[in-house]
Amino acid sequence: MSNEATRLVVDQHVVHPLLIPGDVIEAVREAFVLHGQRAARVFRPNVIAMIVLLPQRSGNVPKRSRKT
């Protein structure tokens, strides 16, 4: 994508109330298809946004000992 005018950036306050899991999965699949066709770019998620959207992170899960 050489045309930067096509980039759309929205913040979490706009997106969070609109998130429906099925729609999110469909949008992510479409984004990766477009990325594979070189018709779009897929950017890494913002870590701060993920903390807000997913407050129960794996850090809250007790560690298990590894078997060697």
The first five atom37 places (N, CA, C, CB, O) and aatype in JSON, in Angstrom:
{
  "aatype": [12, 15, 2, 6, 0, 16, 1, 10, 19, 19, 3, 5, 8, 19, 19, 8, 14, 10, 10, 9, 14, 7, 3, 19, 9, 6, 0, 19, 1, 6, 0, 13, 19, 10, 8, 7, 5, 1, 0, 0, 1, 19, 13, 1, 14, 2, 19, 9, 0, 12, 9, 19, 10, 10, 14, 5, 1, 15, 7, 2, 19, 14, 11, 1, 15, 1, 11, 16],
  "atom_mask": [
    [1, 1, 1, 1, 1],
    [1, 1, 1, 1, 1],
    [1, 1, 1, 1, 1],
    [1, 1, 1, 1, 1],
    [1, 1, 1, 1, 1],
    [1, 1, 1, 1, 1],
    [1, 1, 1, 1, 1],
    [1, 1, 1, 1, 1],
    [1, 1, 1, 1, 1],
    [1, 1, 1, 1, 1],
    [1, 1, 1, 1, 1],
    [1, 1, 1, 1, 1],
    [1, 1, 1, 1, 1],
    [1, 1, 1, 1, 1],
    [1, 1, 1, 1, 1],
    [1, 1, 1, 1, 1],
    [1, 1, 1, 1, 1],
    [1, 1, 1, 1, 1],
    [1, 1, 1, 1, 1],
    [1, 1, 1, 1, 1],
    [1, 1, 1, 1, 1],
    [1, 1, 1, 0, 1],
    [1, 1, 1, 1, 1],
    [1, 1, 1, 1, 1],
    [1, 1, 1, 1, 1],
    [1, 1, 1, 1, 1],
    [1, 1, 1, 1, 1],
    [1, 1, 1, 1, 1],
    [1, 1, 1, 1, 1],
    [1, 1, 1, 1, 1],
    [1, 1, 1, 1, 1],
    [1, 1, 1, 1, 1],
    [1, 1, 1, 1, 1],
    [1, 1, 1, 1, 1],
    [1, 1, 1, 1, 1],
    [1, 1, 1, 0, 1],
    [1, 1, 1, 1, 1],
    [1, 1, 1, 1, 1],
    [1, 1, 1, 1, 1],
    [1, 1, 1, 1, 1],
    [1, 1, 1, 1, 1],
    [1, 1, 1, 1, 1],
    [1, 1, 1, 1, 1],
    [1, 1, 1, 1, 1],
    [1, 1, 1, 1, 1],
    [1, 1, 1, 1, 1],
    [1, 1, 1, 1, 1],
    [1, 1, 1, 1, 1],
    [1, 1, 1, 1, 1],
    [1, 1, 1, 1, 1],
    [1, 1, 1, 1, 1],
    [1, 1, 1, 1, 1],
    [1, 1, 1, 1, 1],
    [1, 1, 1, 1, 1],
    [1, 1, 1, 1, 1],
    [1, 1, 1, 1, 1],
    [1, 1, 1, 1, 1],
    [1, 1, 1, 1, 1],
    [1, 1, 1, 0, 1],
    [1, 1, 1, 1, 1],
    [1, 1, 1, 1, 1],
    [1, 1, 1, 1, 1],
    [1, 1, 1, 1, 1],
    [1, 1, 1, 1, 1],
    [1, 1, 1, 1, 1],
    [1, 1, 1, 1, 1],
    [1, 1, 1, 1, 1],
    [1, 1, 1, 1, 1]
  ],
  "atom_positions": [
    [[0.85, -1.18, 0.0], [0.0, 0.0, 0.0], [0.88, 1.23, 0.0], [-0.96, 0.0, 1.21], [1.48, 1.58, 1.02]],
    [[0.96, 1.86, -1.11], [1.79, 3.05, -1.17], [1.01, 4.32, -0.82], [2.4, 3.19, -2.55], [1.62, 5.35, -0.52]],
    [[-0.28, 4.25, -0.86], [-1.11, 5.42, -0.58], [-1.45, 5.46, 0.91], [-2.4, 5.4, -1.43], [-2.32, 4.73, 1.37]],
    [[-0.78, 6.32, 1.66], [-0.99, 6.41, 3.1], [-2.36, 7.01, 3.45], [0.1, 7.25, 3.73], [-2.8, 6.9, 4.59]],
    [[-3.03, 7.62, 2.49], [-4.35, 8.21, 2.75], [-5.39, 7.14, 3.01], [-4.79, 9.09, 1.58], [-6.47, 7.45, 3.52]],
    [[-5.1, 5.89, 2.67], [-6.08, 4.81, 2.87], [-5.99, 4.19, 4.26], [-5.88, 3.75, 1.83], [-6.79, 3.33, 4.6]],
    [[-5.03, 4.61, 5.06], [-4.86, 4.04, 6.4], [-5.9, 4.62, 7.34], [-3.43, 4.31, 6.94], [-6.13, 5.83, 7.36]],
    [[-6.53, 3.76, 8.11], [-7.54, 4.19, 9.08], [-7.08, 3.76, 10.47], [-8.95, 3.6, 8.74], [-6.8, 2.58, 10.69]],
    [[-7.02, 4.69, 11.37], [-6.61, 4.38, 12.74], [-7.72, 4.85, 13.67], [-5.25, 5.05, 13.09], [-8.14, 6.0, 13.62]],
    [[-8.19, 3.95, 14.52], [-9.2, 4.31, 15.51], [-8.67, 3.89, 16.88], [-10.59, 3.63, 15.21], [-7.85, 2.98, 16.98]],
    [[-9.14, 4.56, 17.91], [-8.66, 4.21, 19.24], [-9.62, 3.25, 19.93], [-8.48, 5.46, 20.09], [-10.72, 2.97, 19.44]],
    [[-9.19, 2.75, 21.07], [-9.94, 1.72, 21.78], [-11.31, 2.2, 22.26], [-9.14, 1.23, 22.95], [-12.23, 1.39, 22.39]],
    [[-11.45, 3.48, 22.52], [-12.72, 4.0, 23.03], [-13.81, 3.94, 21.97], [-12.54, 5.43, 23.52], [-15.0, 3.86, 22.3]],
    [[-13.42, 3.96, 20.71], [-14.38, 3.85, 19.62], [-14.69, 2.39, 19.34], [-13.84, 4.54, 18.35], [-15.84, 2.03, 19.09]],
    [[-13.68, 1.55, 19.37], [-13.82, 0.16, 18.95], [-14.38, -0.75, 20.02], [-12.49, -0.36, 18.5], [-15.22, -1.61, 19.72]],
    [[-13.95, -0.59, 21.25], [-14.3, -1.54, 22.32], [-15.8, -1.83, 22.44], [-13.8, -1.01, 23.63], [-16.16, -3.01, 22.53]],
    [[-16.69, -0.84, 22.44], [-18.12, -1.16, 22.58], [-18.7, -1.88, 21.36], [-18.9, 0.11, 22.81], [-19.78, -2.47, 21.45]],
    [[-18.01, -1.85, 20.25], [-18.53, -2.45, 19.02], [-18.03, -3.87, 18.78], [-18.16, -1.59, 17.86], [-18.47, -4.52, 17.83]],
    [[-17.13, -4.35, 19.61], [-16.52, -5.65, 19.37], [-17.49, -6.8, 19.61], [-15.29, -5.83, 20.25], [-18.05, -6.96, 20.69]],
    [[-17.68, -7.58, 18.57], [-18.46, -8.82, 18.63], [-17.5, -9.91, 18.18], [-19.79, -8.75, 17.72], [-16.96, -9.82, 17.07]],
    [[-17.25, -10.93, 19.01], [-16.2, -11.91, 18.69], [-16.26, -12.47, 17.27], [-16.28, -13.03, 19.65], [-15.22, -12.58, 16.61]],
    [[-17.42, -12.84, 16.78], [-17.53, -13.39, 15.43], [-17.1, -12.39, 14.37], [0.0, 0.0, 0.0], [-16.45, -12.74, 13.39]],
    [[-17.48, -11.14, 14.57], [-17.09, -10.09, 13.62], [-15.59, -9.84, 13.65], [-17.85, -8.79, 13.93], [-14.97, -9.59, 12.62]],
    [[-15.01, -9.9, 14.85], [-13.57, -9.69, 14.98], [-12.81, -10.79, 14.24], [-13.15, -9.65, 16.47], [-11.86, -10.51, 13.52]],
    [[-13.23, -12.04, 14.43], [-12.57, -13.16, 13.75], [-12.68, -13.0, 12.24], [-13.18, -14.51, 14.19], [-11.7, -13.21, 11.52]],
    [[-13.86, -12.65, 11.75], [-14.05, -12.45, 10.31], [-13.17, -11.32, 9.78], [-15.53, -12.15, 10.01], [-12.57, -11.44, 8.71]],
    [[-13.09, -10.23, 10.52], [-12.27, -9.09, 10.08], [-10.79, -9.45, 10.06], [-12.5, -7.89, 11.01], [-10.06, -9.05, 9.15]],
    [[-10.33, -10.21, 11.05], [-8.93, -10.62, 11.08], [-8.62, -11.55, 9.92], [-8.59, -11.31, 12.42], [-7.58, -11.42, 9.28]],
    [[-9.52, -12.49, 9.63], [-9.31, -13.38, 8.49], [-9.23, -12.59, 7.19], [-10.44, -14.42, 8.4], [-8.35, -12.84, 6.36]],
    [[-10.14, -11.65, 7.01], [-10.13, -10.82, 5.8], [-8.84, -10.01, 5.7], [-11.35, -9.88, 5.77], [-8.27, -9.86, 4.62]],
    [[-8.4, -9.47, 6.84], [-7.16, -8.69, 6.84], [-5.97, -9.54, 6.4], [-6.89, -8.1, 8.23], [-5.12, -9.07, 5.64]],
    [[-5.9, -10.78, 6.87], [-4.78, -11.63, 6.49], [-4.87, -12.07, 5.03], [-4.72, -12.85, 7.39], [-3.85, -12.23, 4.37]],
    [[-6.09, -12.27, 4.52], [-6.24, -12.59, 3.09], [-5.76, -11.42, 2.25], [-7.73, -12.92, 2.75], [-5.0, -11.61, 1.3]],
    [[-6.18, -10.21, 2.59], [-5.74, -9.03, 1.86], [-4.24, -8.84, 1.98], [-6.47, -7.78, 2.37], [-3.58, -8.46, 1.02]],
    [[-3.7, -9.11, 3.16], [-2.25, -9.0, 3.36], [-1.52, -10.0, 2.45], [-1.88, -9.26, 4.85], [-0.5, -9.67, 1.85]],
    [[-2.05, -11.2, 2.36], [-1.45, -12.22, 1.5], [-1.49, -11.85, 0.03], [0.0, 0.0, 0.0], [-0.62, -12.26, -0.75]],
    [[-2.49, -11.09, -0.36], [-2.62, -10.64, -1.76], [-1.88, -9.32, -1.99], [-4.11, -10.48, -2.13], [-1.96, -8.73, -3.07]],
    [[-1.17, -8.86, -0.98], [-0.46, -7.57, -1.02], [-1.43, -6.4, -1.28], [0.62, -7.6, -2.11], [-1.05, -5.4, -1.88]],
    [[-2.66, -6.56, -0.8], [-3.65, -5.5, -0.96], [-3.82, -4.7, 0.34], [-4.99, -6.1, -1.39], [-4.53, -3.7, 0.36]],
    [[-3.18, -5.15, 1.4], [-3.28, -4.46, 2.69], [-2.12, -4.9, 3.56], [-4.65, -4.76, 3.4], [-1.41, -5.85, 3.23]],
    [[-1.93, -4.21, 4.67], [-0.9, -4.58, 5.64], [-1.55, -4.95, 6.96], [0.11, -3.42, 5.84], [-2.56, -4.36, 7.35]],
    [[-0.99, -5.91, 7.63], [-1.45, -6.29, 8.96], [-0.39, -5.82, 9.95], [-1.72, -7.84, 9.07], [0.77, -6.23, 9.87]],
    [[-0.79, -4.98, 10.87], [0.13, -4.43, 11.85], [0.02, -5.2, 13.17], [-0.13, -2.93, 12.07], [-1.04, -5.71, 13.51]],
    [[1.13, -5.26, 13.89], [1.1, -5.89, 15.2], [0.2, -5.08, 16.13], [2.53, -6.02, 15.78], [0.17, -3.85, 16.05]],
    [[-0.53, -5.77, 17.01], [-1.42, -5.04, 17.91], [-0.65, -4.19, 18.91], [-2.33, -6.01, 18.66], [0.49, -4.48, 19.26]],
    [[-1.3, -3.15, 19.34], [-0.75, -2.27, 20.36], [-0.87, -2.99, 21.71], [-1.48, -0.88, 20.39], [-1.97, -3.37, 22.11]],
    [[0.23, -3.17, 22.4], [0.24, -3.91, 23.66], [-0.66, -3.25, 24.7], [1.66, -4.03, 24.2], [-1.36, -3.95, 25.43]],
    [[-0.65, -1.95, 24.78], [-1.49, -1.25, 25.75], [-2.96, -1.51, 25.46], [-1.2, 0.27, 25.73], [-3.75, -1.71, 26.39]],
    [[-3.35, -1.51, 24.19], [-4.74, -1.79, 23.83], [-5.12, -3.21, 24.24], [-4.97, -1.59, 22.33], [-6.24, -3.44, 24.69]],
    [[-4.21, -4.15, 24.08], [-4.51, -5.53, 24.45], [-4.71, -5.67, 25.95], [-3.4, -6.46, 23.99], [-5.55, -6.46, 26.39]],
    [[-3.96, -4.93, 26.74], [-4.11, -4.99, 28.19], [-5.49, -4.49, 28.58], [-3.01, -4.17, 28.9], [-6.12, -5.04, 29.49]],
    [[-5.97, -3.46, 27.91], [-7.29, -2.9, 28.22], [-8.39, -3.86, 27.77], [-7.47, -1.53, 27.54], [-9.36, -4.06, 28.49]],
    [[-8.24, -4.46, 26.58], [-9.27, -5.35, 26.05], [-9.25, -6.72, 26.72], [-9.09, -5.51, 24.56], [-10.29, -7.37, 26.83]],
    [[-8.09, -7.17, 27.15], [-7.95, -8.49, 27.75], [-7.36, -8.38, 29.16], [-7.07, -9.4, 26.86], [-6.2, -8.71, 29.37]],
    [[-8.15, -7.9, 30.11], [-7.59, -7.66, 31.44], [-7.14, -8.93, 32.16], [-8.61, -6.95, 32.28], [-6.25, -8.87, 33.0]],
    [[-7.73, -10.07, 31.85], [-7.33, -11.32, 32.48], [-6.24, -11.97, 31.65], [-8.54, -12.28, 32.65], [-6.5, -12.93, 30.92]],
    [[-5.04, -11.46, 31.76], [-3.91, -11.97, 30.99], [-3.37, -13.24, 31.62], [-2.81, -10.92, 30.87], [-3.71, -13.59, 32.76]],
    [[-2.53, -13.91, 30.88], [-1.95, -15.15, 31.38], [-1.08, -14.95, 32.61], [-1.15, -15.82, 30.29], [-0.77, -15.91, 33.3]],
    [[-0.67, -13.73, 32.89], [0.13, -13.47, 34.07], [-0.62, -13.76, 35.36], [0.0, 0.0, 0.0], [0.0, -13.93, 36.41]],
    [[-1.94, -13.84, 35.29], [-2.75, -14.13, 36.47], [-2.9, -15.63, 36.71], [-4.11, -13.51, 36.32], [-3.5, -16.03, 37.71]],
    [[-2.37, -16.44, 35.83], [-2.47, -17.89, 35.95], [-1.23, -18.4, 36.68], [-2.61, -18.57, 34.55], [-0.12, -18.04, 36.31]],
    [[-1.41, -19.22, 37.72], [-0.23, -19.72, 38.44], [0.68, -20.54, 37.52], [-0.67, -20.58, 39.64], [0.2, -21.24, 36.63]],
    [[1.98, -20.43, 37.74], [2.94, -21.16, 36.92], [2.95, -22.63, 37.31], [4.35, -20.56, 37.07], [2.76, -22.99, 38.48]],
    [[3.17, -23.47, 36.3], [3.32, -24.9, 36.54], [4.79, -25.25, 36.4], [2.44, -25.75, 35.57], [5.51, -24.62, 35.62]],
    [[5.24, -26.23, 37.13], [6.64, -26.65, 36.98], [6.79, -27.43, 35.68], [7.1, -27.5, 38.2], [5.9, -28.18, 35.28]],
    [[7.92, -27.23, 35.04], [8.19, -27.93, 33.79], [8.74, -29.31, 34.08], [9.16, -27.14, 32.9], [9.56, -29.5, 34.97]],
    [[8.27, -30.28, 33.31], [8.81, -31.63, 33.42], [9.95, -31.74, 32.44], [7.72, -32.72, 33.15], [9.81, -31.4, 31.27]],
    [[11.09, -32.22, 32.92], [12.25, -32.36, 32.03], [12.61, -33.81, 31.83], [13.44, -31.6, 32.57], [13.56, -34.11, 31.11]]
  ]
}
